[in-house]
């Protein structure tokens, strides 16, 4: 690790005045919010091209430092990178302007799709398009899981933690508990010399001497993850109030760790399993629209909010899920780089990332069982997967092609 001190996070000197900088930020991030298809990686690549390559607002190293810092806190990485860039460029006002300008176009486009979904979703053509889109989305998420998994699973110990996290998910353990419980436990284990040393240090009083160490550690992981689970609530059959919609998405935005795709696990557990506000099919439709529209994946909340509570529900859900990101960046920006250098924090993040990939795998399996019914949907998913494995194709084109294929195959029946 580089021992040189990280640069301070403060507005960079530039010739443009304060209002001019705010106008620049608003124009840039509104444009990016309109055209940034392809998910968080594509968003970040576009930001880097604009602020480093084209406008030269900062150096490559400063951009990488901001990106690394954004990965340390809960919430959508690309959105928090935009918020951080706004802070560096124009202080606290820039923080608000950059974040809002990046989010609002995506929310407006997603809201329009939500209106069309409610108005026309029952039409045969719309059902066929959405069926093909959902099959392609499963393939897109599978590719993301494979890519993230190769980065996250660095050791055999982390692979074991991921397996236990996946088992905990299928046993009904709350995703928040899996992420934070797994992160804390993994941090302790990784910082010890190895898992055996960690077991001898922390877990030995829990088990009789006759039990093998491997079995004891495995049992503890399962027990610890389950112990911090939040109990399930009875299914709600009535439409939720705007207040409950806002409270749910505020909690998701405050505790979402591992990127936009992990949102699927939180939504599936809360909206489908716990509250019963959505069906699996409706959740898949929401995810498909989130993939198809530009900007942050978390704009899926706008779509769901509209389904649950109309325009007020969409507005409250959007504000609630993104509000914590502004708070975290504003609160932690001055110390983020120092936190990034901590070995304990690095171990915590390694463990959280593995658990996040496990959650993504589990929820993709559940969603896939609903979306991939019949040979046609399996075929669309298989072709989509093959195309993305063979060529570097933007997910938005794959999702669009899936919708067209779904419509074409429906017309042949």
GIFEN-V952419 format. One record per residue. N is the residue number from 1. PHI is phi as a letter, one per 30 degrees, with the letter a starting at -180 (NA if undefined). OMEGA is omega in radians with two decimals (999 if undefined). BURIAL is + if it has 9 or more other C-alpha atoms within 8 Angstrom, else -. Layout:
# GIFEN-V952419
N,PHI,OMEGA,BURIAL
N,PHI,OMEGA,BURIAL
This chain:
# GIFEN-V952419
1,NA,3.14,-
2,d,-3.11,-
3,d,3.14,-
4,d,-3.12,-
5,d,3.12,-
6,d,3.11,-
7,d,3.14,-
8,d,3.11,-
9,c,3.13,-
10,a,-3.11,-
11,e,-3.12,+
12,d,3.11,+
13,d,3.13,-
14,a,-3.04,-
15,d,-3.07,-
16,d,-3.14,-
17,d,-3.05,-
18,e,3.14,-
19,d,3.10,-
20,d,3.11,-
21,d,3.13,+
22,d,3.10,+
23,d,3.09,-
24,e,-3.14,-
25,d,-3.13,+
26,d,-3.12,+
27,d,-3.10,+
28,d,-3.03,-
29,d,2.98,+
30,d,3.10,+
31,d,-3.14,+
32,d,3.10,+
33,d,-3.13,+
34,d,-2.98,+
35,c,-3.01,-
36,d,3.01,+
37,d,2.95,+
38,j,3.05,+
39,j,-3.03,+
40,e,-3.13,+
41,d,3.11,-
42,d,3.12,+
43,e,-3.08,+
44,d,3.10,+
45,d,3.11,-
46,d,3.11,+
47,d,-3.13,+
48,d,3.14,+
49,d,-3.10,+
50,d,-2.96,+
51,d,3.13,+
52,c,-3.04,+
53,d,-3.02,-
54,d,-3.01,-
55,c,3.12,-
56,h,3.08,+
57,d,-3.14,+
58,a,3.12,+
59,d,3.08,-
60,e,-3.13,-
61,d,3.11,-
62,d,3.10,+
63,d,3.12,+
64,d,3.11,-
65,d,3.10,+
66,d,3.13,+
67,d,3.09,+
68,d,3.13,+
69,d,-3.14,+
70,d,3.13,+
71,d,-3.09,-
72,d,-3.00,+
73,c,3.10,-
74,d,3.09,+
75,j,-3.11,+
76,d,-3.02,+
77,d,-3.08,+
78,d,3.11,+
79,d,3.13,+
80,d,3.01,+
81,d,3.09,+
82,d,3.13,+
83,d,3.13,+
84,d,3.09,+
85,d,3.08,+
86,d,3.11,+
87,d,-3.14,+
88,d,-3.07,+
89,d,-3.00,+
90,b,3.04,+
91,i,-3.04,+
92,d,3.09,+
93,d,3.10,+
94,d,3.08,+
95,e,-3.11,+
96,d,-3.08,+
97,d,-3.11,+
98,d,-3.13,+
99,d,-3.12,+
100,d,-3.12,-
101,d,3.13,+
102,d,-3.04,+
103,d,-2.96,+
104,e,3.12,+
105,d,3.13,+
106,d,-3.14,+
107,d,-3.14,+
108,d,3.13,-
109,d,3.13,+
110,d,3.09,+
111,d,3.10,+
112,d,3.07,-
113,d,3.13,+
114,d,3.09,+
115,d,3.14,+
116,d,3.13,+
117,d,3.14,-
118,d,-3.08,-
119,d,-3.00,-
120,b,-3.01,-
121,d,-3.11,+
122,d,3.14,-
123,d,-3.09,-
124,e,-3.10,-
125,d,-3.13,-
126,d,3.12,+
127,d,-3.12,+
128,d,3.13,+
129,d,-3.12,+
130,d,3.10,+
131,d,3.10,+
132,d,3.11,+
133,d,-3.11,+
134,d,3.09,+
135,d,3.11,+
136,d,3.14,+
137,d,3.09,+
138,e,3.11,+
139,d,3.12,+
140,d,-3.13,+
141,d,3.12,+
142,d,3.09,+
143,d,3.13,+
144,d,3.11,-
145,d,3.13,+
146,d,-3.13,-
147,d,3.14,-
148,d,-3.14,+
149,d,3.11,+
150,d,3.12,-
151,d,-3.00,-
152,d,-3.05,+
153,d,-3.05,+
154,c,-3.08,-
155,b,3.07,-
156,d,3.14,-
157,d,3.10,-
158,d,3.07,+
159,d,3.11,+
160,d,3.10,-
161,d,3.10,+
162,d,3.09,+
163,d,3.11,+
164,d,3.09,+
165,d,3.10,+
166,d,3.10,+
167,d,3.13,-
168,d,3.11,+
169,d,-3.13,+
170,d,3.06,-
171,d,3.06,-
172,j,3.11,-
173,d,-3.10,+
174,d,-3.12,+
175,e,3.11,+
176,d,3.12,+
177,d,3.13,+
178,d,-3.09,+
179,d,-3.06,+
180,d,3.06,+
181,d,3.10,+
182,d,3.12,+
183,d,-3.13,+
184,d,-3.13,+
185,d,3.11,+
186,d,3.11,+
187,d,3.12,+
188,d,-3.09,+
189,d,-3.10,+
190,d,-3.12,+
191,d,2.97,+
192,d,-3.08,+
193,d,3.04,-
194,a,-3.09,+
195,d,3.12,+
196,d,3.12,-
197,d,3.11,+
198,d,3.12,+
199,d,3.14,+
200,d,-3.08,-
201,d,-2.97,-
202,c,-2.91,-
203,c,-2.99,+
204,e,3.12,+
205,d,-3.05,-
206,d,-2.95,-
207,b,3.02,-
208,d,-3.10,-
209,d,-3.06,-
210,d,-3.13,-
211,d,-3.12,-
212,d,-3.13,-
213,d,-3.11,-
214,d,3.14,-
215,d,-3.13,-
216,d,3.14,+
217,d,3.14,+
218,d,3.13,+
219,d,-3.13,-
220,d,3.12,+
221,e,-3.11,+
222,d,-3.12,+
223,d,-3.08,-
224,d,3.11,+
225,d,-3.13,+
226,d,-3.06,+
227,d,-3.11,-
228,c,-3.14,-
229,d,3.07,+
230,c,-3.06,-
231,d,-3.12,-
232,d,-3.11,-
233,c,-3.13,-
234,d,-3.09,-
235,d,3.11,-
236,c,-3.07,-
237,c,3.12,-
238,c,3.11,-
239,d,-3.11,-
240,d,3.05,+
241,d,3.09,-
242,d,3.11,+
243,d,-3.14,-
244,d,3.07,-
245,d,-3.14,+
246,d,-3.13,+
247,d,3.13,+
248,d,-3.08,-
249,d,3.03,+
250,d,3.10,+
251,d,3.13,+
252,d,-3.14,+
253,d,-3.11,+
254,d,-3.00,+
255,c,-3.11,+
256,d,-3.14,+
257,b,3.06,+
258,j,3.04,+
259,j,-3.04,+
260,d,-3.10,+
261,d,3.10,+
262,d,3.05,+
263,e,-3.13,+
264,e,-3.11,+
265,d,3.12,+
266,d,-3.11,+
267,d,-3.13,+
268,d,-3.13,+
269,d,-3.05,+
270,d,-3.02,+
271,d,-3.10,+
272,c,-3.03,+
273,d,-2.99,+
274,d,-3.04,+
275,c,-3.10,+
276,i,-3.14,+
277,d,3.13,+
278,b,2.95,-
279,c,3.06,-
280,e,-3.14,+
281,d,3.11,-
282,d,3.11,-
283,d,3.09,+
284,d,3.09,+
285,d,-3.14,+
286,d,3.13,+
287,d,3.13,+
288,d,3.12,+
289,d,3.10,+
290,d,3.10,+
291,d,-3.01,+
292,d,-3.10,+
293,d,3.12,+
294,d,3.05,+
295,i,-3.04,+
296,d,3.09,+
297,d,-3.11,+
298,d,3.02,+
299,d,2.97,+
300,e,3.12,+
301,d,3.10,+
302,d,-3.14,+
303,d,-3.12,+
304,d,3.12,+
305,e,3.12,+
306,d,3.12,+
307,d,-3.06,+
308,d,-3.02,+
309,b,3.11,+
310,i,-3.11,+
311,d,3.09,-
312,d,3.12,+
313,d,3.12,+
314,d,-3.12,+
315,d,-3.11,+
316,d,-3.14,+
317,d,-3.13,+
318,d,3.14,+
319,d,-3.05,-
320,d,-3.05,+
321,d,-3.13,+
322,c,-3.07,+
323,e,3.14,+
324,e,3.13,+
325,d,3.08,+
326,d,-3.12,+
327,d,-3.10,-
328,d,-3.13,+
329,d,3.14,+
330,d,-3.08,+
331,d,-2.95,-
332,c,-3.08,-
333,e,-3.10,+
334,d,-3.05,+
335,c,-3.03,-
336,d,-3.08,+
337,d,3.11,+
338,d,3.09,-
339,d,-3.10,-
340,d,-3.12,+
341,d,-3.09,+
342,d,3.10,-
343,d,3.11,-
344,d,3.12,-
345,d,3.10,+
346,d,3.11,+
347,d,3.10,+
348,d,-3.11,+
349,d,3.07,+
350,e,-3.12,+
351,d,3.12,+
352,d,-3.12,+
353,d,3.10,+
354,d,3.11,+
355,d,3.12,+
356,d,3.10,+
357,d,3.09,+
358,d,3.11,+
359,d,3.11,+
360,e,3.13,+
361,d,-3.11,+
362,d,-3.09,+
363,d,3.08,+
364,d,3.08,+
365,d,-3.13,-
366,d,-3.12,-
367,d,3.14,+
368,d,3.13,+
369,d,3.09,-
370,d,-3.02,+
371,d,-2.99,+
372,c,3.11,+
373,c,-3.12,+
374,j,-3.08,-
375,d,-3.12,-
376,d,-3.14,-
377,d,3.05,+
378,d,3.12,+
379,d,3.11,-
380,d,3.13,+
381,d,-3.13,+
382,d,3.12,+
383,d,3.12,-
384,d,3.13,+
385,d,-3.14,+
386,d,3.13,-
387,d,-3.11,+
388,d,3.06,+
389,d,-3.07,-
390,d,-3.07,-
391,b,3.08,-
392,d,-3.10,-
393,c,3.10,-
394,d,3.12,-
395,e,-3.10,+
396,d,3.12,+
397,d,3.09,-
398,d,3.14,+
399,d,3.11,+
400,d,3.11,+
401,d,3.09,+
402,d,3.09,+
403,d,3.11,+
404,d,3.12,+
405,d,3.11,+
406,d,3.12,+
407,d,-3.13,+
408,d,-3.12,-
409,d,3.10,+
410,d,3.14,-
411,d,3.14,-
412,d,-3.08,-
413,d,999,-
